[in-house]
């Protein structure tokens, strides 16, 4: 159940982060230069997960397949996992995706769904997921 909640929250965060509605006069954009197609914007995901101490090995075993398969997805630019050196039960996924469509595809993959089941069993508390839009020289 936790994983389903985590996946739903993650999807909601990502959907909210994709912006959209630039044509809407209530979009908050001062002019057209500030408005761009969210589907074309590179996305960064930062996802902190907290794992039960006795489940760290199970979690790490499950991440091997997830990372390998995620990196092979067409829209994946990078996909990395980091472990806190002071708290071995705290991990950070740092991901770069071509656009929102690539993230949507990733969330629907079998390997992501299977990993969610493992995460449900291993997590000590809900994760913290943040999604960022890339801002480059063309948009600034």
BELGIZI-V249422 format. One record per residue. N is the residue number from 0. D_FIRST is the distance of its C-alpha to the first C-alpha in Angstrom with 1 decimal. Layout:
BEGIN
n	d_first
N	D_FIRST
N	D_FIRST
END
This chain:
BEGIN
n	d_first
0	0.0
1	3.8
2	5.4
3	5.2
4	6.4
5	8.6
6	9.9
7	10.6
8	12.3
9	14.1
10	15.4
11	16.5
12	18.3
13	19.9
14	21.0
15	22.5
16	24.2
17	25.9
18	28.4
19	30.3
20	32.6
21	35.6
22	37.9
23	36.9
24	39.5
25	36.7
26	35.0
27	36.7
28	38.5
29	42.1
30	43.4
31	42.5
32	42.5
33	39.4
34	37.7
35	36.3
36	34.1
37	30.6
38	30.0
39	32.8
40	31.6
41	30.4
42	27.0
43	25.9
44	22.4
45	22.0
46	18.5
47	18.4
48	15.8
49	16.0
50	15.8
51	16.4
52	20.1
53	19.9
54	17.4
55	19.5
56	21.3
57	18.3
58	17.0
59	20.6
60	21.0
61	18.1
62	19.4
63	22.8
64	21.9
65	19.8
66	22.7
67	25.4
68	23.9
69	23.0
70	26.6
71	28.0
72	26.6
73	29.5
74	28.2
75	27.2
76	29.9
77	28.4
78	25.2
79	25.4
80	23.5
81	25.0
82	24.7
83	26.0
84	29.2
85	29.0
86	25.4
87	24.4
88	20.7
89	20.6
90	20.6
91	21.5
92	21.0
93	24.0
94	24.2
95	27.0
96	26.8
97	29.7
98	28.2
99	25.3
100	25.6
101	25.1
102	21.8
103	20.6
104	21.8
105	20.0
106	16.6
107	17.2
108	18.5
109	17.3
110	17.6
111	15.3
112	12.6
113	13.2
114	13.3
115	9.8
116	8.7
117	11.3
118	10.4
119	7.0
120	9.5
121	12.2
122	11.4
123	13.2
124	12.3
125	11.3
126	13.7
127	16.7
128	17.5
129	20.9
130	22.7
131	26.5
132	29.2
133	32.1
134	35.3
135	38.4
136	42.1
137	42.2
138	40.0
139	41.2
END
